[in-house]
Amino acid sequence: MLQSPHRRGVSVKPHLNDEMRFLQSWFQSPLKTGAVSPSGRALAKMMASYLDPRLEGPVIELGPGTGPVTRALLARGFAPERLVLIEYNREFCGLLRKRYPGVTVIHGDAYALYDTLHGRLDVPAVGTISSLPLFTKSPQERDRMVNEAFDLSRPGAPFVQFTYAVVSPVPLKPGEIHGERSPRVWWNLPPARVWAYRRPTA
Ligand SMILES: C[S@@+](CC[C@H](N)C(=O)[O-])C[C@H]1O[C@@H](n2cnc3c(N)ncnc32)[C@H](O)[C@@H]1O
């Protein structure tokens, strides 16, 4: 049964300082940070809803930032030990380790997914959930990263990505990468939507 954030001991208070941390990170490195404020709770919840905690295996989270999506995954019922986070920003990594004990936080590059996760996964992942600013990379780099995530996951596992854009941030390829688009989440600032990509199974 899925547990509420209260029952799992996860804080449901908004982390006000995160806004400042995020803004500072954006000033230092706008292309890497990719947004001026953390994702809202409704958006994070919608992203997490694409992953099923009843399936066996870890979840790969890319670009967790200050952790709103991590929090939504814990609230959905994933044990902390199942979450493997890859984050570029060293300060955010420290914050995530303190905030979410038991979660694996790797300071590394999500675009070198095989190398970054080398030896870290015992079984295929149930899916990947990403807040990376994808449009700062070429379509070929995005395609390669998503395919590496599929290779590290169970057959049919989703690669979940939010976007503020109208177009798909991952190049869709008939027969190779399919995408399912959510309705726009108007409660997020700015409004965003979620894409769930899958590699078709046989
Ligand atoms: C748009 S922010 C979203 C973070 C999160 N959803 C939040 O609201 O706090 C993107 C995050 O991806 C991280 N990032 C950017 N490029 C990365 C890369 N190549 N590998 C790992 N993390 C990366 C940034 O440091 C930033 O924390």
The ligand as a Gaussian input file, in Angstrom:
#p B3LYP/6-31G(d) Opt

LIG

0 1
 C       15.820000      22.400000     -13.598000
 S       16.848000      21.894000     -12.240000
 C       15.612000      20.859000     -11.496000
 C       15.841000      20.348000     -10.179000
 C       14.653000      19.898000      -9.322000
 N       13.500000      19.459000     -10.051000
 C       14.247000      20.995000      -8.370000
 O       13.184000      21.548000      -8.558000
 O       14.997000      21.282000      -7.426000
 C       18.007000      20.881000     -13.047000
 C       19.026000      20.202000     -12.157000
 O       19.836000      19.365000     -12.991000
 C       21.201000      19.458000     -12.586000
 N       22.012000      19.089000     -13.759000
 C       22.175000      19.782000     -14.907000
 N       22.949000      19.105000     -15.774000
 C       23.279000      17.939000     -15.163000
 C       24.036000      16.812000     -15.546000
 N       24.628000      16.732000     -16.749000
 N       24.156000      15.787000     -14.678000
 C       23.562000      15.832000     -13.446000
 N       22.813000      16.891000     -13.025000
 C       22.678000      17.924000     -13.867000
 C       21.362000      20.902000     -12.133000
 O       22.462000      21.069000     -11.268000
 C       20.001000      21.169000     -11.453000
 O       20.049000      20.830000     -10.095000

